Amino acid sequence: MLATQSFFKNNPPLFEATGGTTSTVAGYKYHTFLIAQTGNSIVLASMSVAPAIEILLVGGGGQGGSGTSGGGGAGGLIYIADISNFLAGTYTVTVGAGGSGGGAGQGAVGANSVITDGTRTLTALGGGGGGGYNGSTYLTATDGGGSAGAHAGYSYSQSNLNTAETPTSPFAAAGGNITTGGNTYSNVAFGNNGGIQYTSANGGCGGGGGAGGVGANGAAYNTAGGGVGGIGKDIASFNHTVWGGSSDTTYAAGGSGQNYNRGAAQASGIGGGAPTSETASAADPGGAGGALTNTGSGGGGTWNHGAGIGGDGASGIVMIRYAV
């Protein structure tokens, strides 16, 4: 017994968590939860000395709108570099699905990503859907969400489309504070406004808000197709576990919008959905681009006036990592 006590005194047990898909790379252990693992749990052990734990939650991205439509907003992103005070417990993980299934007009919102033990909870809100046109009415983007969707274009006379929608607090460009379980984590939640329509006749539509940037306004008629999706946020320490070593992909990028006149297609945020091809015709409007999977990015909008379906938003992701 004394020998055993002496061993553990000189060689304290390492911190260990269980749950999700695990991998160990360069001295760090990763636990990754994708959409198929929603509802599963992660168990964090109680230790007298625990390592710094990084945690990333991204909500599902919003769907792009259809018909002269705005891009989908990115899911809200929460990144905490050291969440050691969050330890000890069994946490249920929910991974938010991307927005999909919306018909003509407004895109569907993304779903929330959540990690909770019933007392301590972090929630990354799903992104807003892009605005669009349903054959008779211009529909606004979905307000709120992790990042807001972007408004439709073309009908510049509708002043309500000339004001950017904003994400739900505390998802803000500068980062918001989150309090849970008696602890406050500062500047950890990120989201952005959706882009607005161009404020001239037959204006383009806005791009969806991204985690690290704002969707640009739609460009002028006959000049460019729609708003650029807002850029996402680069969490380099987590990228290689999903993207095979690449640090080029950002999380929670906004989808791009598209203009009625099929102007030059505008870029999305990195990982966000691109607009439908500018070569599509009224008879074959084409589908807008879906966002890169597992990033929580927004889907792209369609160009054709009242036709086509906006691109799906990407599902979110929940990940933790710690030194081993």
C-alpha positions in Angstrom: 0.0 0.0 0.0 2.8 2.4 0.9 4.5 1.6 -2.3 1.4 2.4 -4.3 0.8 5.6 -2.4 4.4 6.6 -3.1 4.1 5.8 -6.8 1.0 8.0 -7.2 2.5 10.8 -5.2 5.5 10.9 -7.4 3.6 10.1 -10.6 0.1 11.7 -10.4 -2.4 10.3 -12.8 -2.8 12.2 -16.1 -6.0 14.0 -16.9 -8.2 12.0 -19.2 -11.6 12.7 -20.8 -13.8 10.2 -22.7 -16.3 10.8 -25.5 -16.4 11.8 -29.2 -13.9 10.8 -31.8 -10.5 11.1 -30.3 -7.1 11.6 -31.8 -3.7 12.5 -30.4 -1.4 14.8 -32.4 1.8 16.6 -31.4 1.2 16.2 -27.7 -2.5 17.1 -27.7 -5.6 15.0 -27.4 -8.6 16.0 -29.3 -12.3 15.1 -28.8 -14.4 15.9 -31.8 -18.2 15.8 -32.1 -19.8 16.0 -35.6 -23.5 16.1 -36.5 -23.8 12.3 -36.4 -22.6 12.3 -32.8 -25.2 14.7 -31.5 -26.7 13.5 -28.2 -23.5 11.8 -27.1 -21.6 12.7 -24.0 -18.1 13.7 -22.9 -16.9 12.9 -19.4 -14.4 15.3 -17.9 -12.6 13.9 -14.8 -12.1 15.7 -11.5 -8.4 16.3 -10.9 -6.5 18.3 -8.4 -4.2 19.5 -11.2 -5.8 19.6 -14.7 -4.3 20.9 -17.9 -5.6 24.0 -19.7 -8.5 22.8 -21.9 -9.4 24.6 -25.1 -13.0 24.3 -26.3 -14.7 25.3 -29.6 -18.4 25.3 -30.3 -19.9 26.4 -33.6 -23.6 26.5 -34.4 -25.1 25.3 -37.7 -25.0 27.8 -40.5 -28.1 29.3 -42.0 -29.4 28.5 -45.5 -29.1 31.0 -48.3 -32.3 32.6 -49.6 -33.8 31.9 -53.0 -34.6 34.4 -55.8 -32.4 37.5 -55.8 -31.3 36.3 -52.5 -29.0 37.0 -49.6 -26.5 34.5 -48.2 -27.0 32.5 -45.1 -25.5 33.7 -41.8 -22.8 31.7 -40.1 -23.4 29.9 -36.9 -22.3 31.5 -33.7 -18.8 30.6 -32.6 -17.5 30.2 -29.0 -13.8 29.7 -28.5 -12.3 29.5 -25.0 -8.6 28.9 -24.6 -8.7 27.7 -21.0 -11.9 26.3 -19.6 -10.4 24.4 -16.7 -13.1 25.8 -14.3 -15.6 24.0 -16.4 -14.3 20.6 -15.3 -15.7 17.5 -13.6 -18.9 16.2 -15.0 -20.7 14.4 -17.8 -21.7 16.8 -20.5 -24.3 16.1 -23.2 -23.2 17.4 -26.6 -25.6 18.7 -29.2 -24.2 19.6 -32.7 -26.4 22.0 -34.6 -27.5 21.0 -38.1 -27.2 23.5 -40.9 -30.3 25.2 -42.2 -32.0 23.4 -45.1 -35.4 22.6 -46.5 -36.5 26.2 -47.0 -38.6 26.8 -50.1 -38.8 29.9 -52.3 -37.8 33.0 -50.4 -36.3 33.0 -46.9 -33.7 30.4 -46.1 -34.0 28.1 -43.0 -32.0 28.9 -39.8 -29.3 26.8 -38.5 -29.6 24.8 -35.2 -27.8 25.5 -32.0 -24.7 23.6 -30.8 -24.7 23.0 -27.0 -22.6 21.4 -24.3 -24.1 21.1 -20.9 -24.1 19.1 -17.6 -27.4 20.6 -16.5 -25.7 23.3 -14.4 -23.0 24.6 -16.8 -24.0 25.3 -20.3 -22.5 26.8 -23.4 -24.7 27.5 -26.5 -23.5 28.5 -29.9 -26.6 29.8 -31.7 -27.4 28.7 -35.3 -27.0 31.2 -38.1 -29.8 33.2 -39.7 -31.3 32.4 -43.0 -30.9 34.6 -46.1 -33.7 36.8 -47.3 -35.2 36.2 -50.8 -38.2 36.6 -53.1 -41.1 34.1 -53.1 -42.8 35.2 -56.3 -44.8 38.1 -54.9 -43.1 39.3 -51.8 -39.5 40.2 -50.7 -38.7 38.5 -47.5 -36.2 39.8 -45.0 -33.3 37.8 -43.7 -33.7 36.1 -40.4 -32.5 38.4 -37.6 -30.6 37.2 -34.6 -28.8 33.9 -34.6 -25.1 33.4 -34.3 -24.6 35.6 -37.3 -27.5 37.2 -39.2 -28.5 36.3 -42.7 -28.3 38.8 -45.5 -31.2 40.6 -47.1 -32.6 40.1 -50.6 -31.7 42.5 -53.4 -33.5 44.0 -56.4 -36.3 45.9 -54.6 -34.3 48.8 -53.3 -37.5 50.7 -52.5 -38.1 48.5 -49.5 -36.2 50.4 -46.8 -36.4 47.5 -44.4 -34.0 45.6 -46.6 -31.4 48.5 -46.4 -30.7 47.9 -42.7 -28.4 45.0 -41.7 -29.8 42.4 -39.4 -27.7 41.8 -36.3 -26.8 38.6 -34.4 -28.3 37.8 -31.1 -26.2 38.9 -28.0 -23.6 38.0 -27.0 -22.5 37.1 -30.5 -20.7 40.2 -31.7 -17.8 41.1 -33.9 -15.7 42.2 -31.0 -16.6 39.1 -29.0 -19.1 38.8 -26.1 -18.8 37.6 -22.6 -20.5 34.4 -21.5 -21.3 33.5 -17.8 -22.1 29.9 -16.9 -21.7 27.9 -13.7 -20.5 30.9 -11.8 -17.6 31.6 -14.2 -17.4 34.4 -16.8 -15.4 33.9 -19.9 -14.5 37.1 -21.7 -14.5 38.0 -25.4 -15.2 34.4 -26.5 -18.4 34.6 -28.6 -18.2 35.8 -32.2 -20.9 36.7 -34.8 -21.6 39.4 -37.3 -24.3 41.4 -39.2 -25.7 40.2 -42.4 -25.1 42.4 -45.5 -27.8 44.7 -46.9 -29.1 45.1 -50.4 -27.6 47.7 -52.6 -29.4 51.0 -52.3 -29.9 51.7 -56.0 -32.5 50.5 -58.5 -32.3 46.7 -59.1 -29.6 46.4 -56.4 -27.8 43.3 -55.5 -28.2 41.4 -52.3 -26.0 41.1 -49.2 -23.7 38.3 -48.1 -24.3 36.5 -44.9 -22.5 37.5 -41.7 -19.4 35.5 -40.7 -17.7 34.9 -37.4 -14.9 37.3 -38.2 -16.3 39.7 -40.8 -19.4 41.4 -42.0 -21.2 40.5 -45.3 -20.5 43.1 -47.9 -23.3 45.1 -49.6 -24.5 43.8 -52.9 -22.7 45.5 -55.8 -24.5 47.5 -58.5 -26.8 46.1 -61.1 -24.9 44.8 -64.2 -21.7 45.0 -62.4 -21.6 42.2 -59.9 -23.9 39.5 -58.6 -24.2 39.9 -54.9 -22.6 40.5 -51.5 -19.5 38.8 -50.4 -20.0 36.5 -47.4 -18.4 37.5 -44.2 -15.1 35.8 -43.4 -14.9 33.2 -40.7 -12.6 32.8 -37.7 -9.4 30.9 -37.9 -8.9 28.5 -34.9 -5.6 27.0 -36.1 -5.2 24.7 -33.2 -8.3 22.8 -34.2 -8.1 22.8 -38.0 -5.9 19.8 -38.6 -8.2 17.4 -36.9 -10.9 18.0 -39.5 -9.0 19.4 -42.5 -6.0 17.1 -42.7 -3.4 19.6 -41.5 -4.7 22.6 -43.4 -4.9 25.9 -41.5 -6.6 27.7 -44.5 -10.2 26.9 -43.6 -12.0 29.1 -41.2 -15.0 28.3 -39.1 -18.3 30.1 -39.4 -18.0 31.9 -42.7 -21.0 33.7 -44.3 -22.5 32.5 -47.5 -22.6 34.9 -50.5 -25.6 36.5 -52.0 -26.6 36.7 -55.6 -28.2 39.4 -57.9 -31.1 39.0 -60.2 -29.1 40.0 -63.2 -26.6 37.2 -63.0 -23.7 39.5 -62.7 -20.2 38.1 -61.9 -20.4 35.7 -59.0 -19.1 37.1 -55.8 -16.9 35.2 -53.4 -18.1 33.8 -50.1 -16.3 33.8 -46.9 -13.7 31.0 -46.8 -15.8 27.8 -46.3 -19.1 29.6 -46.9 -21.4 28.7 -49.7 -20.9 30.3 -53.1 -23.8 31.7 -55.1 -25.3 29.8 -57.9 -23.4 29.8 -61.2 -23.8 33.0 -63.3 -24.4 30.8 -66.3 -27.6 29.5 -65.0 -30.8 30.4 -66.9 -34.4 31.0 -66.0 -35.3 27.6 -67.3 -32.5 26.0 -65.2 -31.8 28.3 -62.3 -29.4 25.9 -60.6 -28.8 25.5 -56.9 -26.7 27.7 -54.8 -23.6 26.3 -53.2 -23.8 24.6 -49.9 -21.2 25.5 -47.3 -18.2 23.4 -46.4 -19.3 20.7 -44.1 -18.6 20.8 -40.3 -17.7 24.4 -40.3 -21.0 26.1 -39.3 -20.8 28.3 -42.4 -23.8 29.8 -44.3 -25.1 28.6 -47.6 -25.1 30.7 -50.8 -28.1 32.5 -52.3 -29.6 32.0 -55.8 -29.7 34.6 -58.5 -32.9 33.9 -60.4 -35.9 36.1 -59.5 -38.2 33.8 -57.5 -36.7 30.5 -58.5 -34.1 28.0 -57.2 -33.4 27.0 -53.6 -30.7 28.5 -51.5 -27.7 26.5 -50.6 -27.7 24.6 -47.3 -25.8 25.8 -44.3 -23.1 23.6 -42.9 -23.6 21.7 -39.7 -21.7 22.9 -36.7 -19.0 21.2 -34.6 -18.0 20.8 -30.9 -14.3 20.1 -30.0 -12.0 20.1 -27.0 -8.3 19.6 -26.8 -5.7 19.4 -24.0 -2.0 18.5 -23.6 -1.3 14.9 -22.7 
